[in-house]
Amino acid sequence: MIDRLSGPQFKCAPLGEDASTLARLAQADERVLGVSRQKHHRYLINDSRTRGFSLYDGDDWAGYVYVDAGGHIGPVAVLQSGAATTAFRTALRLAVESGAPQVSAFLPGAGEAVLTTALEHGMRIKFPMLLMSSRDFGSWAQYLPRNPGFM
């Protein structure tokens, strides 16, 4: 897969648990999802099997991504809807570079560009799901979940 990774990617830097980073993550989640996920970020940043990264478009903070030791991508959030594909491509590289035997992600159907990127890089849909809500929930064009139980 790494040989076929083409297209733009973000620069990335490891996430820390400092107050300014947690505040930035919470602000991004509130903007993208409408809710703060600060407790989730604290958990993931301290999980020894998971690595979190800030994503940068030049010097501008673009969002974040997590990749676990098993090669699972998520959550991912970006501030601009057009940046989701670049963030996902960056996450694919990070997952492959981790040496994980396989790569996986939960991808929302509303993120058509991300789904296309996944298929172009050899990923396949193995477990389709449907999320139902009685109210609007965030921007699926800017967010890739970790898993349904982690929402």
C-alpha positions as CSV (number, residue, x, y, z in Angstrom):
1,M,0.0,0.0,0.0
2,I,2.8,2.5,0.8
3,D,4.1,2.2,-2.7
4,R,0.7,3.3,-4.0
5,L,0.1,6.2,-1.6
6,S,0.0,9.2,-3.9
7,G,-1.3,12.7,-3.5
8,P,-0.8,15.4,-0.9
9,Q,-0.2,14.6,2.8
10,F,0.0,16.8,5.9
11,K,3.0,17.3,8.0
12,C,2.4,15.8,11.5
13,A,3.7,16.0,15.0
14,P,2.9,13.8,18.0
15,L,0.1,15.0,20.3
16,G,0.9,15.8,23.8
17,E,-1.3,16.1,26.9
18,D,-0.5,19.8,27.5
19,A,-3.4,22.2,28.2
20,S,-3.0,24.1,24.9
21,T,-3.1,21.0,22.8
22,L,-6.2,19.6,24.7
23,A,-7.9,23.0,24.2
24,R,-7.2,23.0,20.5
25,L,-8.5,19.4,20.2
26,A,-11.7,20.3,22.1
27,Q,-12.2,23.4,20.0
28,A,-11.8,21.4,16.8
29,D,-14.3,18.7,18.0
30,E,-16.8,21.4,19.0
31,R,-16.5,23.0,15.6
32,V,-16.7,19.7,13.6
33,L,-19.0,17.6,15.9
34,G,-20.7,20.1,18.1
35,V,-19.4,18.4,21.3
36,S,-16.1,18.3,23.2
37,R,-14.3,15.0,23.3
38,Q,-11.6,16.1,25.7
39,K,-11.9,12.9,27.9
40,H,-11.5,10.8,24.8
41,H,-8.4,12.6,23.8
42,R,-6.9,12.2,27.3
43,Y,-7.6,8.5,27.1
44,L,-6.1,8.1,23.6
45,I,-3.0,10.2,24.2
46,N,-2.2,8.0,27.3
47,D,-3.0,4.7,25.6
48,S,0.3,3.0,24.9
49,R,-1.1,1.2,21.9
50,T,-2.3,4.5,20.2
51,R,-0.4,7.3,18.6
52,G,-2.0,10.7,18.1
53,F,-0.8,13.4,15.7
54,S,-1.5,17.0,15.0
55,L,-1.8,17.7,11.3
56,Y,-0.3,20.8,9.7
57,D,-0.8,22.4,6.3
58,G,2.4,24.4,6.2
59,D,2.4,26.2,9.5
60,D,-1.4,26.1,10.0
61,W,-3.0,23.5,12.3
62,A,-5.4,21.5,10.1
63,G,-6.7,18.8,12.5
64,Y,-5.7,15.6,14.2
65,V,-5.4,11.8,13.6
66,Y,-5.0,8.7,15.7
67,V,-3.5,5.4,14.6
68,D,-3.4,2.3,16.9
69,A,-0.8,-0.5,17.0
70,G,-3.1,-2.8,15.1
71,G,-3.3,-0.3,12.1
72,H,-6.7,1.1,12.9
73,I,-7.2,4.7,11.9
74,G,-9.4,7.1,13.9
75,P,-10.7,9.3,15.2
76,V,-9.7,11.9,12.6
77,A,-10.9,15.5,12.5
78,V,-10.0,18.3,10.1
79,L,-11.1,22.0,10.3
80,Q,-11.8,22.2,6.5
81,S,-14.1,19.7,4.8
82,G,-11.8,19.6,1.7
83,A,-8.9,18.4,4.0
84,A,-10.4,15.0,5.0
85,T,-8.8,13.2,2.1
86,T,-5.4,14.6,2.8
87,A,-5.7,13.7,6.5
88,F,-6.8,10.2,5.6
89,R,-3.9,9.7,3.2
90,T,-1.6,10.9,5.9
91,A,-3.2,8.4,8.4
92,L,-2.7,5.6,5.9
93,R,1.0,6.4,5.7
94,L,1.3,6.5,9.5
95,A,-0.5,3.2,9.8
96,V,1.6,1.5,7.2
97,E,4.8,2.9,8.7
98,S,3.8,1.5,12.1
99,G,4.4,-2.0,10.7
100,A,0.8,-3.1,11.4
101,P,-0.2,-6.2,9.5
102,Q,-3.4,-4.6,8.2
103,V,-5.0,-1.2,8.0
104,S,-8.6,-0.4,8.9
105,A,-10.9,2.6,9.4
106,F,-14.6,3.4,9.9
107,L,-15.5,5.7,7.1
108,P,-18.7,7.6,6.9
109,G,-20.6,7.4,3.6
110,A,-21.0,11.2,3.5
111,G,-17.2,11.4,3.1
112,E,-17.3,10.3,-0.6
113,A,-13.8,11.5,-1.3
114,V,-12.3,9.6,1.6
115,L,-14.2,6.4,0.6
116,T,-12.8,6.8,-2.9
117,T,-9.3,7.2,-1.6
118,A,-9.7,4.1,0.6
119,L,-10.8,2.1,-2.4
120,E,-8.0,3.4,-4.6
121,H,-5.5,2.2,-2.0
122,G,-6.9,-1.3,-1.9
123,M,-9.2,-1.1,1.1
124,R,-12.5,-2.9,1.1
125,I,-15.8,-2.5,2.9
126,K,-16.1,-5.5,5.3
127,F,-18.6,-4.3,7.9
128,P,-21.2,-1.8,6.8
129,M,-23.1,0.1,9.5
130,L,-25.8,2.7,9.8
131,L,-25.9,5.5,12.4
132,M,-29.3,6.9,13.1
133,S,-29.9,10.0,15.1
134,S,-33.0,12.1,15.9
135,R,-30.9,15.3,15.4
136,D,-28.1,16.5,13.2
137,F,-24.7,15.3,14.4
138,G,-21.5,17.1,13.2
139,S,-19.9,17.2,9.8
140,W,-19.2,13.7,8.5
141,A,-17.2,15.3,5.7
142,Q,-14.7,16.5,8.4
143,Y,-14.7,13.6,10.9
144,L,-13.8,9.9,10.8
145,P,-14.9,8.0,13.9
146,R,-12.8,5.5,15.8
147,N,-15.6,3.0,16.2
148,P,-19.4,3.2,17.1
149,G,-18.8,2.5,20.8
150,F,-16.4,5.4,21.0
151,M,-18.8,8.0,19.8
